[in-house]
Amino acid sequence: MEHTKFERFALKPYIIEAITKELKFFEPTEIQERLMPSILKGESVIGQSQTGTGKTHAYLLPLLNKVDPTQREVQFVITAPTRELATQIYHEVVKITAFSKEDIVTKCLIGGTDKQRTIEKLKSQPHIVVGTPGRINDLIKENALIVNKTRSLVVDEADLMLDMGFIKEVDMVASQMPEELQILVFSATIPEKLKPFLKKYLENPKFTHVAPKQVTAAKIEHVLVPTKHRNKKKLVFDILKGFNPFIAIVFTNTKKNADEVADALLENGLKVGRIHGDLSPRDRKKMMKQINDLEFQYVVATDLAARGIDIKGVSHVINYELPTTDLDFYIHRVGRTARAGSSGVAVTIYEQSDEDALNKLEKLGVDFVHRDYIDGEWKDLDDRKKRQKRKKTPDEVDALAKSIVQKPKKVKPGYKKKMTREMEQIKKRKRKIDNRKK
Ligand SMILES: Nc1ncnc2c1ncn2[C@@H]1O[C@H](COP(=O)(O)OP(=O)(O)OP(=O)(O)O)[C@@H](O)[C@H]1O
């Protein structure tokens, strides 16, 4: 590609070269369009847009454009809530700075790595730091990392930073930086509880807030499959075989379920990757590399991998269960597919007890289709609410009444009349309830 629409931002030649030759971005996404000019001007911004819409490069490209390679001091600090996401962002930075003729040094500072060795390597300060807040804060406290000249601080996946209690660490990192710090806050979801933090750092009138048109990425098909008391691991296996996906991620709520689902799929002959917090740092790093190298068609993960992780080619996401702690995780999980304008399918296996959560997601704008996967075929179902509301036919009421009226163990004279009377009462009560619902 000989040119790109990014040229209009008057970025440094090496960045334009990286965009055309390495990133191959032809035109900016909406959030990049809207935020890059503000960031280039040094304004603090809040960037909110659906998953997979290019938030990372919305801040990376303008910040890299402002690096002064002649000043060997920490000019920009980018923080992310997970090691995997910080490492992913670090690689994106290095992909671009590799095109710079002048040496631009970037360091990835995350937990689970040898801190002493890191301190050794920080004898000369990098231009850019990408990392997790805890480790960055530790290194500042030990005077290994000097941030008193830092010009911009990025808080990526800001709401998760809050949930994981990292905002305090981010606060401490920011407090060591110059007063006129540029703060860049990003996430696909910006919940109310984040507002105090934003107010504290972004009270200046010049911040830009690009709210999403809809809450999840545009081209995701949200499919709901009722469990119907089936074995969920078998159901997931059947659905995965049916899809034959490019890459499918199966999300579970706990590490235990992740291991159980991954083991069940392995036993059925699928080559499965898994990523969750019980893996050692080394194994997590190795697993992410294998996943990015497309070594697995199937990955089982907990919400650790839901945030920001950008794996090329995720065609399907399966929610083995709906996230219980925070429904925003549904948005981030399904956002691992349908990235950068591509399409994707998100299947959620749900229980009766998930009705409220599903209603909340629909209120947020998620548009579900109801299907079942039976004997290797997808079957359209009525909307679950219609199915619930559908009046029971007379013989269904009969069956329901019979199931409730227990036949007496010892048959006593006149039991039949008594049973009939009780069933009539149940039918009358059922009819009254149905009429009230109309
Ligand atoms: N202008 C662009 N043109 C084409 N592809 C792009 C552009 N900007 C980013 N991308 C690609 O889109 C994908 C998603 O980008 P990115 O991970 O930054 O999304 P995001 O908004 O941060 O998502 P999430 O909310 O999940 O963190 C990446 O593979 C990235 O390389």
The ligand as a Tripos MOL2 file, in Angstrom:
@<TRIPOS>MOLECULE
LIG
   31    33     1     0     0
SMALL
NO_CHARGES

@<TRIPOS>ATOM
      1 N1         -7.1500    2.0630   11.4090 N.pl3     1 LIG1
      2 C1         -7.1500    0.7140   11.4170 C.ar      1 LIG1
      3 N2         -7.3630    0.0320   10.2750 N.ar      1 LIG1
      4 C2         -7.3700   -1.3220   10.2680 C.ar      1 LIG1
      5 N3         -7.1780   -2.1030   11.3830 N.ar      1 LIG1
      6 C3         -6.9690   -1.4540   12.5490 C.ar      1 LIG1
      7 C4         -6.9420   -0.0210   12.6350 C.ar      1 LIG1
      8 N4         -6.7030    0.3120   13.9280 N.ar      1 LIG1
      9 C5         -6.5790   -0.8450   14.6200 C.ar      1 LIG1
     10 N5         -6.7340   -1.9090   13.7900 N.ar      1 LIG1
     11 C6         -6.6860   -3.3400   14.1620 C.3       1 LIG1
     12 O1         -7.9190   -3.6230   14.8250 O.3       1 LIG1
     13 C7         -7.7110   -4.6380   15.8290 C.3       1 LIG1
     14 C8         -8.3190   -4.1550   17.1390 C.3       1 LIG1
     15 O2         -7.5830   -3.0400   17.5860 O.3       1 LIG1
     16 P1         -7.4270   -2.7950   19.1660 P.3       1 LIG1
     17 O3         -6.9680   -4.0370   19.8380 O.co2     1 LIG1
     18 O4         -6.6930   -1.5330   19.3850 O.co2     1 LIG1
     19 O5         -8.9690   -2.5920   19.5370 O.3       1 LIG1
     20 P2         -9.5300   -2.0420   20.9140 P.3       1 LIG1
     21 O6        -10.5350   -1.0080   20.5900 O.co2     1 LIG1
     22 O7         -8.4060   -1.6710   21.8210 O.co2     1 LIG1
     23 O8        -10.2480   -3.3340   21.4490 O.3       1 LIG1
     24 P3        -10.5310   -3.7540   22.9850 P.3       1 LIG1
     25 O9        -11.6810   -2.8900   23.4760 O.co2     1 LIG1
     26 O10       -10.8740   -5.1890   22.8570 O.co2     1 LIG1
     27 O11        -9.2480   -3.4850   23.7220 O.co2     1 LIG1
     28 C9         -6.2030   -4.8460   15.9210 C.3       1 LIG1
     29 O12        -5.8810   -6.0480   15.2470 O.3       1 LIG1
     30 C10        -5.6120   -3.6490   15.1860 C.3       1 LIG1
     31 O13        -4.3940   -4.0170   14.5420 O.3       1 LIG1
@<TRIPOS>BOND
     1     1     2 1
     2     2     3 ar
     3     2     7 ar
     4     3     4 ar
     5     4     5 ar
     6     5     6 ar
     7     6     7 ar
     8     6    10 ar
     9     7     8 ar
    10     8     9 ar
    11     9    10 ar
    12    10    11 1
    13    11    12 1
    14    11    30 1
    15    12    13 1
    16    13    14 1
    17    13    28 1
    18    14    15 1
    19    15    16 1
    20    16    17 2
    21    16    18 1
    22    16    19 1
    23    19    20 1
    24    20    21 2
    25    20    22 1
    26    20    23 1
    27    23    24 1
    28    24    25 2
    29    24    26 1
    30    24    27 1
    31    28    29 1
    32    28    30 1
    33    30    31 1
@<TRIPOS>SUBSTRUCTURE
     1 LIG1         1 GROUP 0 **** ****
